[in-house]
Amino acid sequence: MKFLQLLILVVLSVGCDANHKSAISETTIDESVGHIGKFKIRNTEIREEILAELVKANIQHWTNDDGSISYLLSDGEIIDSIGNDVILSYISRN
């Protein structure tokens, strides 16, 4: 339980970085389809690692104007696994 509290504390305490870079979307997808999810990562290092892993895994994703990352809900489990791995490796490094 303490590990989960530590994980939440680390994720919430990293803050945001105003010097983030926007990724260019290669494909335009109509969000009205209803099968789109999105999440926001404020830590630049974690965000860049997640984006790199999504590209490596060939998972379709794109960034929005508000800094969030959108994806197809059918890829949700894979994205959760990638996010968990990246966050745990970040915590173990720091």
C-alpha positions as CSV (number, residue, x, y, z in Angstrom):
1,M,0.0,0.0,0.0
2,K,2.9,2.4,0.7
3,F,4.3,1.8,-2.7
4,L,1.0,2.8,-4.3
5,Q,0.9,6.0,-2.1
6,L,4.5,6.7,-3.1
7,L,3.7,6.2,-6.8
8,I,0.7,8.6,-6.6
9,L,2.7,11.1,-4.7
10,V,5.5,11.0,-7.3
11,V,3.2,11.3,-10.3
12,L,1.3,14.2,-8.7
13,S,4.3,16.1,-7.5
14,V,6.3,16.2,-10.7
15,G,4.3,19.2,-12.1
16,C,4.2,20.4,-15.6
17,D,6.8,21.8,-17.9
18,A,6.0,24.9,-20.0
19,N,8.7,24.1,-22.5
20,H,7.1,21.0,-23.9
21,K,7.3,20.1,-27.6
22,S,4.2,19.2,-29.7
23,A,4.3,16.1,-31.8
24,I,3.0,16.3,-35.3
25,S,0.0,14.1,-36.0
26,E,0.4,12.1,-39.2
27,T,-3.3,11.1,-39.5
28,T,-6.4,13.1,-38.8
29,I,-9.1,11.1,-36.9
30,D,-12.6,12.2,-36.3
31,E,-13.1,12.2,-32.5
32,S,-16.9,12.1,-32.9
33,V,-16.5,8.3,-33.5
34,G,-16.7,7.8,-29.7
35,H,-13.9,5.2,-29.6
36,I,-11.2,7.6,-28.6
37,G,-9.5,7.9,-25.2
38,K,-7.0,10.5,-24.0
39,F,-4.7,11.1,-21.1
40,K,-2.4,13.8,-20.0
41,I,1.2,13.4,-18.6
42,R,2.8,16.5,-17.2
43,N,6.2,15.1,-16.5
44,T,8.2,15.7,-19.7
45,E,10.6,12.8,-19.3
46,I,7.8,10.3,-18.7
47,R,5.7,11.8,-21.5
48,E,8.6,11.5,-24.0
49,E,9.3,7.9,-23.0
50,I,5.7,6.9,-23.4
51,L,5.5,8.5,-26.8
52,A,8.7,6.7,-27.8
53,E,7.3,3.4,-26.6
54,L,4.0,4.0,-28.5
55,V,5.9,4.6,-31.7
56,K,8.0,1.5,-31.1
57,A,4.9,-0.6,-30.5
58,N,3.3,1.0,-33.7
59,I,0.3,2.2,-31.7
60,Q,-1.8,4.9,-33.4
61,H,-1.8,8.0,-31.2
62,W,-1.7,11.8,-31.6
63,T,-1.3,14.8,-29.4
64,N,-3.9,17.5,-28.9
65,D,-3.7,21.2,-28.5
66,D,-4.1,20.9,-24.7
67,G,-1.1,18.6,-24.5
68,S,-3.1,15.4,-24.0
69,I,-2.4,12.2,-25.9
70,S,-5.3,10.6,-27.7
71,Y,-5.5,7.0,-28.8
72,L,-8.0,4.4,-30.0
73,L,-9.7,2.7,-27.1
74,S,-9.0,-0.7,-28.6
75,D,-5.3,-0.1,-27.7
76,G,-6.1,0.8,-24.1
77,E,-4.7,-2.2,-22.4
78,I,-1.4,-2.0,-24.3
79,I,-1.1,1.7,-23.5
80,D,-1.8,1.0,-19.8
81,S,0.9,-1.6,-19.8
82,I,3.4,0.8,-21.5
83,G,2.5,3.6,-19.1
84,N,2.9,1.5,-16.1
85,D,6.3,0.2,-17.3
86,V,7.6,3.7,-18.1
87,I,6.4,5.1,-14.7
88,L,7.9,2.3,-12.7
89,S,11.2,2.5,-14.5
90,Y,11.2,6.3,-13.9
91,I,10.5,5.7,-10.2
92,S,13.3,3.1,-9.9
93,R,15.8,5.5,-11.6
94,N,15.0,8.3,-9.3
